[in-house]
């Protein structure tokens, strides 16, 4: 897909979560943001506008006509998340779950919105109601893993990633989250091995490439990290990616990077 946007904005969009994780792995502390692996929860019959603001208008209008419509609430919540309005997404989806108790797709969307908003324990609890042990959803398992990583419960998180991978072997988004989990505990060789498995997949997206470049760079292999981060990109975008990577790797003694200055619309959104 051709990109018309400003390269720096594009890079910030795809590197925000990974950059924060890299800073954490360098020992700066703070709260990390993991990859989004929930999958699309909007109606498959609805075209999703490329412009997040337009999506908010479109789905917001539909939602306001009937706030009890679960599909409308899910689509509106997703649009709000994509535009960075995370608290509002939580509020919309919370009300919708009250009106539709037991609606599992709605609970999944609400749990993901809570995770976006930093409400990790609440997100984990809600997501636990969005599927069942006899019918688990690998996407939800992976998001539950990210919430546990945010809570510092890394071994538990990895058990959730393992369960997700048993259902969907070699799924790159799950492997990416697992790699970031290892990065958080400074197990960089394991992180690299896992991210390389994710990157080798035909379904790997740009953010997985950036995550791999960061973990390679954190091990001191800067030239290799730069070659990864700019592979197969237009010249201006490659240069912006390299500049951003260098900035992230120079921040080991600086302040933590704020998570999601621009909304990270994951491959799985």
PLY file of the C-alpha trace (Angstrom):
ply
format ascii 1.0
element vertex 269
property float x
property float y
property float z
element edge 268
property int vertex1
property int vertex2
end_header
0.00 0.00 0.00
1.37 3.41 -0.93
1.88 5.74 1.98
1.26 9.46 1.62
1.82 10.39 5.26
4.77 12.16 6.80
7.57 9.60 7.31
8.32 10.69 10.87
4.68 10.29 11.85
4.61 6.88 10.19
7.66 5.77 12.15
6.26 7.04 15.45
3.05 5.18 14.74
4.80 1.86 14.25
7.58 2.20 16.79
5.88 3.77 19.79
5.12 0.54 21.63
8.35 -1.17 20.68
10.43 1.86 21.57
9.03 2.00 25.06
9.70 -1.68 25.56
13.27 -1.17 24.39
13.80 1.61 26.91
12.43 -0.63 29.63
14.78 -3.40 28.58
17.63 -0.94 28.98
16.60 -0.64 32.63
14.76 2.68 32.74
11.53 1.36 34.24
8.02 2.68 33.69
4.96 1.18 32.03
5.26 -0.63 28.74
2.87 -1.05 25.88
2.74 -4.37 24.10
1.53 -5.22 20.63
-2.15 -5.21 19.86
-3.30 -8.67 18.85
-7.04 -8.62 19.33
-8.04 -8.84 15.71
-10.67 -6.77 14.02
-13.90 -6.55 15.98
-15.80 -4.30 13.60
-18.54 -5.74 11.43
-17.04 -7.37 8.36
-19.75 -5.76 6.27
-18.61 -2.27 7.18
-15.75 -0.67 5.22
-13.25 0.80 7.67
-12.20 4.34 6.70
-8.48 4.98 6.43
-8.87 8.24 8.35
-9.41 7.52 12.09
-11.34 10.77 12.54
-13.70 9.80 9.75
-14.14 6.37 11.35
-15.06 8.03 14.67
-17.69 10.15 12.91
-19.11 7.24 10.92
-19.33 4.71 13.73
-20.17 7.33 16.35
-23.26 8.32 14.41
-24.32 4.69 14.15
-23.69 4.12 17.86
-25.67 7.17 18.96
-28.70 5.94 17.06
-28.74 2.85 19.26
-26.21 2.71 22.12
-27.39 -0.80 22.97
-26.31 -2.14 19.57
-23.30 -4.30 20.42
-21.81 -4.25 16.90
-22.12 -0.48 16.71
-20.45 -0.11 20.11
-17.60 -2.42 19.08
-16.97 -0.54 15.84
-17.15 2.84 17.58
-14.87 1.69 20.37
-12.33 0.43 17.85
-12.45 3.73 15.97
-11.94 5.67 19.21
-8.96 3.49 20.09
-7.46 4.03 16.64
-7.77 7.79 17.07
-6.11 7.73 20.50
-9.30 8.36 22.50
-8.70 5.44 24.82
-10.66 6.60 27.87
-13.71 7.38 25.75
-13.45 3.94 24.12
-13.52 2.36 27.58
-16.57 4.39 28.58
-18.51 3.49 25.42
-17.70 -0.20 25.68
-18.38 -0.35 29.41
-21.90 0.96 28.87
-22.42 -1.47 26.03
-21.38 -4.44 28.17
-23.88 -3.37 30.82
-26.61 -3.39 28.16
-25.36 -6.68 26.68
-24.08 -8.86 29.54
-22.36 -12.01 28.37
-21.67 -10.76 24.82
-18.20 -12.19 24.30
-17.07 -10.13 21.27
-18.12 -7.04 23.21
-16.22 -8.19 26.32
-13.16 -8.80 24.13
-13.35 -5.27 22.74
-13.85 -3.77 26.20
-10.96 -5.75 27.64
-8.67 -4.60 24.84
-9.71 -0.99 25.38
-8.93 -1.32 29.09
-5.52 -2.76 28.21
-4.89 0.20 25.88
-5.80 2.56 28.67
-3.36 1.00 31.14
-6.00 -0.77 33.26
-4.11 -4.04 33.11
-5.74 -6.00 35.94
-9.25 -4.94 34.92
-8.42 -5.81 31.31
-7.23 -9.28 32.30
-10.39 -9.90 34.33
-12.72 -8.75 31.55
-10.84 -10.73 28.90
-11.14 -13.84 31.06
-14.92 -13.56 30.59
-14.60 -13.09 26.82
-13.75 -16.73 26.14
-13.78 -20.06 27.98
-11.27 -22.84 28.68
-13.22 -25.22 26.44
-13.30 -22.66 23.59
-10.26 -20.43 23.96
-9.47 -17.56 21.58
-5.77 -17.27 20.75
-6.04 -13.50 20.20
-7.52 -12.98 23.65
-4.94 -15.29 25.23
-2.18 -13.18 23.68
-3.67 -9.92 24.94
-4.04 -11.46 28.39
-0.35 -12.25 28.19
0.45 -8.61 27.48
-1.59 -7.47 30.48
0.32 -9.88 32.71
3.61 -8.59 31.31
2.50 -5.07 32.20
1.83 -6.28 35.72
5.33 -7.75 35.91
4.05 -11.35 35.91
6.26 -12.45 33.04
6.26 -16.20 33.59
2.47 -16.25 33.74
2.34 -14.09 30.62
4.49 -16.59 28.73
2.15 -19.42 29.65
-0.64 -17.49 27.92
1.50 -16.92 24.82
2.31 -20.65 24.82
-1.40 -21.48 24.93
-2.07 -19.08 22.07
0.72 -20.66 20.02
-0.68 -24.14 20.60
-3.87 -22.96 18.91
-2.14 -20.86 16.23
1.40 -22.21 15.77
4.03 -19.66 14.71
1.52 -16.79 14.69
3.84 -13.78 14.27
1.85 -11.38 16.46
1.99 -13.80 19.41
5.68 -14.49 18.83
6.29 -10.74 18.76
4.61 -10.29 22.13
6.61 -13.22 23.51
9.80 -11.64 22.20
8.95 -8.34 23.86
8.28 -10.24 27.10
11.82 -11.62 26.97
13.09 -8.14 26.18
11.47 -6.81 29.34
13.41 -9.27 31.45
16.61 -8.49 29.50
16.81 -11.98 28.01
17.93 -10.45 24.74
19.17 -13.57 22.92
15.82 -15.28 23.60
14.02 -12.13 22.52
15.97 -12.02 19.27
15.43 -15.71 18.52
11.68 -15.35 19.07
11.38 -12.15 17.04
13.34 -13.71 14.18
10.78 -16.51 14.12
8.04 -13.89 13.92
9.89 -11.90 11.26
10.35 -15.01 9.09
6.59 -15.37 8.72
4.92 -14.22 5.53
2.34 -12.58 7.82
4.89 -10.46 9.71
4.18 -6.73 9.68
6.35 -3.63 9.90
6.20 -3.43 13.69
7.70 -6.89 14.06
10.61 -5.74 11.92
11.06 -2.72 14.22
10.91 -4.88 17.35
13.60 -7.15 15.94
15.79 -4.19 15.00
15.49 -2.79 18.50
16.52 -6.00 20.23
19.44 -6.42 17.83
20.49 -2.83 18.49
20.23 -3.30 22.24
22.85 -6.02 21.89
25.25 -3.54 20.30
24.87 -4.66 16.67
23.87 -1.24 15.37
24.72 -1.72 11.68
22.66 -4.91 11.53
19.78 -3.20 13.35
19.80 -0.37 10.82
19.78 -2.79 7.89
16.74 -4.53 9.37
14.84 -1.36 10.13
15.17 0.11 6.64
14.73 -3.05 4.56
12.32 -2.80 1.61
11.26 0.75 2.45
11.27 3.89 0.31
14.38 6.02 0.88
12.70 8.78 2.91
10.86 6.31 5.12
13.99 4.20 5.60
15.95 7.28 6.68
13.24 8.24 9.17
13.19 4.71 10.56
16.95 4.70 11.02
16.91 8.11 12.71
14.19 6.99 15.09
16.00 3.76 15.88
19.22 5.64 16.64
17.31 7.97 18.92
15.73 5.08 20.81
19.05 3.31 21.26
20.65 6.52 22.54
18.10 6.92 25.32
19.56 4.37 27.72
20.39 7.16 30.14
17.45 9.38 29.30
13.82 9.61 30.36
11.37 6.87 29.38
9.59 7.38 26.09
5.89 8.13 26.46
3.74 5.30 25.16
1.61 5.85 22.10
2.09 9.52 21.44
0.40 8.62 18.19
-2.08 5.77 18.21
-0.52 2.45 17.36
-3.01 0.78 15.08
-1.71 -2.71 15.17
-1.70 -5.09 12.27
-4.38 -6.93 14.12
-6.72 -4.02 14.60
0 1
1 2
2 3
3 4
4 5
5 6
6 7
7 8
8 9
9 10
10 11
11 12
12 13
13 14
14 15
15 16
16 17
17 18
18 19
19 20
20 21
21 22
22 23
23 24
24 25
25 26
26 27
27 28
28 29
29 30
30 31
31 32
32 33
33 34
34 35
35 36
36 37
37 38
38 39
39 40
40 41
41 42
42 43
43 44
44 45
45 46
46 47
47 48
48 49
49 50
50 51
51 52
52 53
53 54
54 55
55 56
56 57
57 58
58 59
59 60
60 61
61 62
62 63
63 64
64 65
65 66
66 67
67 68
68 69
69 70
70 71
71 72
72 73
73 74
74 75
75 76
76 77
77 78
78 79
79 80
80 81
81 82
82 83
83 84
84 85
85 86
86 87
87 88
88 89
89 90
90 91
91 92
92 93
93 94
94 95
95 96
96 97
97 98
98 99
99 100
100 101
101 102
102 103
103 104
104 105
105 106
106 107
107 108
108 109
109 110
110 111
111 112
112 113
113 114
114 115
115 116
116 117
117 118
118 119
119 120
120 121
121 122
122 123
123 124
124 125
125 126
126 127
127 128
128 129
129 130
130 131
131 132
132 133
133 134
134 135
135 136
136 137
137 138
138 139
139 140
140 141
141 142
142 143
143 144
144 145
145 146
146 147
147 148
148 149
149 150
150 151
151 152
152 153
153 154
154 155
155 156
156 157
157 158
158 159
159 160
160 161
161 162
162 163
163 164
164 165
165 166
166 167
167 168
168 169
169 170
170 171
171 172
172 173
173 174
174 175
175 176
176 177
177 178
178 179
179 180
180 181
181 182
182 183
183 184
184 185
185 186
186 187
187 188
188 189
189 190
190 191
191 192
192 193
193 194
194 195
195 196
196 197
197 198
198 199
199 200
200 201
201 202
202 203
203 204
204 205
205 206
206 207
207 208
208 209
209 210
210 211
211 212
212 213
213 214
214 215
215 216
216 217
217 218
218 219
219 220
220 221
221 222
222 223
223 224
224 225
225 226
226 227
227 228
228 229
229 230
230 231
231 232
232 233
233 234
234 235
235 236
236 237
237 238
238 239
239 240
240 241
241 242
242 243
243 244
244 245
245 246
246 247
247 248
248 249
249 250
250 251
251 252
252 253
253 254
254 255
255 256
256 257
257 258
258 259
259 260
260 261
261 262
262 263
263 264
264 265
265 266
266 267
267 268
